[in-house]
Amino acid sequence: MKLFQGNITTKLPQTSTSIFAVMSQLANEYKAVNLSQGFPDFPISEELIEMVNHFMKAGYNQYAPMPGVPSLRNAISDMFSLNHGADYDVDKEITITAGATQAIFTAISAFISKDDEVIIFEPAYDCYAPSIILNGGMVKYSKLQYPDYSINWDELPRMISSNTKMIIINSPHNPTGSIISKEDMQRLENLIKGRDILVLSDEVYEHIIFDGVDHQSASRFPDLASKSIIVGSFGKTFHATGWKMGFVLAPENIMAEFRKVHQFVVFAVNTPIQYAVAEYLQNPNNYNSLGNFYQQKRDFFISAISNSKFKPLACNGTYFQLLDYSNISDEPEMDMAVRLVKEYGIATVPVSSFYRTKENNHTLRFCFAKQEQTINKAAEILCKI
């Protein structure tokens, strides 16, 4: 096709192809074991698939209500009441979204204007900063403290100014697997008290948390919840990332503004899947069992690479394990990740790609949401390096 000959002004001059797409493409090209992109390689629940099929055949195939089908919003309300003691109004405070990324973009679009400042924590999931920049906002980066990736409470208060409109938190944290503690949430709650600052709480891995630790949802802290937009993901919870099914919870006045934008971004979300997920949520074990399920995979992966030169960092949640390769090489993370694909046939993601300055801690992210045979194959490779 003939190229456009006029001037094109990019709104994201520093943004290139996602690191996940880059590494997965390399994995395909070199037929490598792919532990880079965060998707499971095992089947989802047959029961859930049958539920989707049932609602499709029953004729639930037209537009859903803009906020989401009532049965799913009711199920989410019940889930947060059961797990966190939180009370969200089904009609006014819960909205179903086309995945978490859409929810995050919509939330930022609804509240961030030109020159508004948003604080994010690095290493940061890659959709936060571009969404802020597209809306004219200014990103302020707070660096999590290596190697436990904890919040720097000396730095964070100094970053807040009269222009700070939002702080984005993510727990359990992608890419590091760290979690935000109850004490951290209380400190955040106190920090923004009396300030017009919203919190966007990315909690998509809330059910994938290990070692008996409780997920500290923003919904558990009343003052914090009154200023928080909470984002969840059924794609992560039910191993169905391709379904792009997420949700948002927020107080009524915040949700009203969110929905003003949501209706023009996506309007409504896949109808039969909403009904199926609503029915599937009636059994709390379908999500409460996830922590043990993935902890076994984490422990299996760590055990399988115990004879390697890679050093595992603490992983308290998500399905990502960070490995320190400083005993193997001092080359930059991106170079190491590319070499692992080309020379050894295993794909991973450099943690440096989650930093604006491409910080190098000789650390790579591996996804262990895989079948045992996939993990074994990957471990055999890693133990030979």
N, C-alpha and C positions, 0 to 999 in steps of 0.2 A: 504494500500500500504506500502511496505517496505520502511523504512526511509533511506535517504542518510547517509552514515556512515563517510564521509569525513568532513573536517573542512569547515564551512561556516563563512565567515567574513561579518558581517552586515555593511552596509554603513550608516544605521540610527539607531545606538544603543539606542538612547533616545526616538525613535518613537514607539508608540503603536497604537492600533486601534483608529480611529477618534472618538472624543467625540460625534459627531452627530450619528454615527453608534451605539455607546454604549447606548446612551439615547433612541434612537428609538427602539433598541432591548428590552430595559427595558420596554418601553411604550407598545410594543406588548405583552410582557410576562405578564404584569399586566393589560392589556386592559385599559391603561390610555389615557386620552385626550392628544394628542401629540402636544405641542407647542414648541418642541425642534428643530427639523430639519427645515430648512428654505425652505419649499415648500408649495404652495397654495393647499387647499383641495377643490377648486371650479373649474368648467369647464373652459377651455380656449375658445377663440372665435370660434364659429361654422363657421364663414366666413373664418377664417384662416385655419381651418381643411379642409373645402371644397376646398380651394386653393391648399393645399398640395395634396389632392386627385386628383384634376384636373391635376396637373403637373405629378403625378405618371401615371395616365391613358394616358396622352399625350406622354409618353415615355421618360420623363426626369429622367431616372433611372441609368445611367452610371456615370463614374467618372466625377466630375466637374473639371474645371481648378484648378491647385494647389493653386492660390491665392484666388479663389472663383469665382462664376459666375459674369460676368460683370454687370448685372442688379442690383444685390445686392450691389456690391461695389459702383455703381452709386447712389443708394438710400442712402447709408451711407454717401457718400460725400455730397449729398444734405441736409441730416439731420444735419450734423455738420456745414454746411454753414448757414443753416437757424437758428439753435439754438445758435451757438457760433461765427459766422462770420469767421470760419476757412476754409481754402482752402487746401484740400488733393487731390493729384493726384490719379485718379481712378486706373490706371494701376500700379503705382509704390509705393504707400503709404498706401494702404488698403489691408488687408488680412483677409479672413474668417477662423475661427478656430472651432475646436470641443469643444466649451465651453470656459469659461474664465480660468478655471484651466489649461487647455492645453496651452492656450495663455501665461499665467504667467510662466509656466514651460519652455516653448520654449524660451521666452524672456530671462529668467535667464540663460538657457543653452547656448544661443547664445553669451552672453557677459560676463559671470562670469567664471573665471578660478581659479586655485589653489591660495589660500591666498588672493584673492580679497575680499575686505570688502563691505558688503551691510548693509545699515541702514534700519531697519524696526521699526514701532511704535507698542508698546504693549498697550492694548491687540491687538493681530494681528491674522488675518485670518490664519488658520492652514496650508495652503499649502506653505506659503512664505519661512519659515526657512528650511524645509526639501529640497525644491528645490535648495536653496543656498548650503546647506551642500552636497547634491548629486553631485554638480558640483565643489566641493573642496573649495568653498568660506567660508568666515567667517562672521557670523551674529553679528551685533552690535545692541543692543536693546535700543531704546529710549522710555521712559515710558510717555504715555499721562497722563495729569494731571486730577486726579479725583476731583470732580464728573462730570465736563463738558467735559472731555477727549479732552482737547486742547493740541496743540503742546507746549512743553517746549522749548521756544526759547533761554533760557539761556544755556540749555544742548546741544541742537542739534549742534550748530557750533563747540563746543569743541570735538564732536565725529568724525568730519571729519579729515581724515589723507591722506597722499599721496597714500595709498592703497584703499581709498574709490572709488568704481567704480559705485555704484548704490544706490539710495534712493527709497524705495517703499512707496507710499502713497495710501490711500484708502478713497475716499469720494464720496457719503455718506458712513459712516464707519460701517462695520460689525466687531464686534458685538454691538457697542454702539449706533448707530444711530446719532452720531455727524457728523458735516460737517466741511470742511476746507473753511475758508473765503477767500474773495478776497485779503485781507491784508496778510493772511498766504501764499497764492500762490505768491504774489509779493515778500515777504521775502525769500521764497524758490528760486525764480528766481534770486534774487540778491545774495543769499548765494552761488549758484553754478556757478555764472558768472565767466568765465575765468578758470574754473576747468573742467577736463575730467570726469564728473560725469553724468550718465544717470539717468533719473527719470522713474520709472515704475508706472504709474498712473492707479490704479484699480478703474474704474468708472462704475462698473456693475449696481449700483443702481441709476444712474444719473437721471432717470425719476421719481424716487420715492423719492420726496423731498417735504417738507411741509411748510405751513405758509407763502407762497408767497416768499420764499427764492429762489434765483437763484443758480443752480449748477455751481460751478466755475471749469470748465474743464481746464485741462492743455493746451488744444488747444487754449484757449483764450489769452494766454500770449506768444507772439512771440518768445522771447528768451528761455522761458521754453519749448515751443512746439518743438523747434529745437533740444532739448535733451530728449524728452519724448516719451515713448511707452505707448499709451493709450489703455486700455482694456475695452471692452463693452460686454454685454450679452443680447441676445434676449430671452434666457431662463428665466431670471429675468423679462425682460420687458413684455413678452407676456404670463407669467404664465405657461411656458412650460419647466420646468427645465430638464425634461427627454429627451428633444430634443438635448441638448448639442450643442447649436449654439451660438458662440461668434464671436468677431472680434477684430482686432488690427489696430491702426493707428500710423504711425511714418514717419519721414522724409525719403526720398528715400535711403540715405546711411545706415541708421539704419535698414530700412525694408529689404534691400538686405541681410543683415546678418541674420535677423530673419527668412527669407524664406529659407535660406540654411539649417537651423535646422528643420523648420516646415515641409519641404518636406519629411524628414525621420522620423518624429514623427507621422504624421498622413496623409501626402500627400494632401488629399482632403477631403472635408466635404459633408455631406448628400445633394445630388443634388436637389431633388424635394422640400425639405424644404427651401433651399436657394432661389429658384425661388418664392415660396409662400411668404416668408418674404419680398422679394423685392417688390412684388405687394402690400402687406399689408402696407408697409411703405409709399406708395403713399398718404395715408391719415394721415397727422401729428397728427390728433386727437387720433389715435390709440395708440400713446405713450404720447402725451402731456396731456392726461386726467388722467394719472396714479397717479399724485401727489394728486389730489382731491379724487380719488378713495380710495387710501390707507390712506389718512389723515382721512377720515370718519371712516375707520376701527380702526385706532389708537385711535381716540377720543371716539369711541364706547367702545373699550376695557378699556380705562382709566376711563370712566364714569361707566362702569359695575363693576369695582373693587374699586370704590370710598369709599365704606364702609368697605373695608378690611384694614388690618394692613400693607399692602405692600405700599411702597412709590415709585411712578414713578419718574424716572430721565428724563431729557430733551431728547426728540427724535425728531430730525429734518429731518430724512430721513431713508431709508431702510424700511423693514417691521418687525423690531425687536424693542421691548420695554424692557428696563431694569427696574427691580423692586428691590428696596432695602428692605431686609427682617430683618434689624437689630432690628426692634420693636417686632419681633417674636422670634428670636433665635440668639445666637452668635456662632452656629456651623459653621464649614467650608463649603464653597459653594458646594463642591462635595457631602458632607454628606447630606446637606440640599436638594440638587436636587434629590438624591437617595431616601431620606425619603418621598419627595413629591410624587414620583411615587408609592412607596410601600404602604404608609399609606393613601394617599389622591387620588391617581389615576390621577395625572397630571404630564406631563413630560416637563421639561425645560432644559436649558443648563447653567451650572455654568460659569460665566465670567472668573473665575480663570483658566479655561482650555485654555484660549487664552494668558496666560502669561507663560513664561519659568519657573518662580519661583512659579507658582500657587498662585499668590497674592490673598489675601482674603479681599474683600470689602463688603462682605455680599450682593452680587448682582447677580441676575439671569437674563438670557435673555429669553424672551418669543416671539414667532413668532405669529403675528396677521394677517398673510395672510391666513385667514380662513373664512369660512362661518359664518354668524351671529349666527347660532345655536351652532356652535363649540365654538365661543368666549363666548357666554352666559353660556354654560356648564362649561367652564374653570373658568369663573368669579364666578359662584356659589360656586365652590370648593374653590377658593382663599379667598372668603369672609368668609368662615367657619373656616379658619386656624387661 
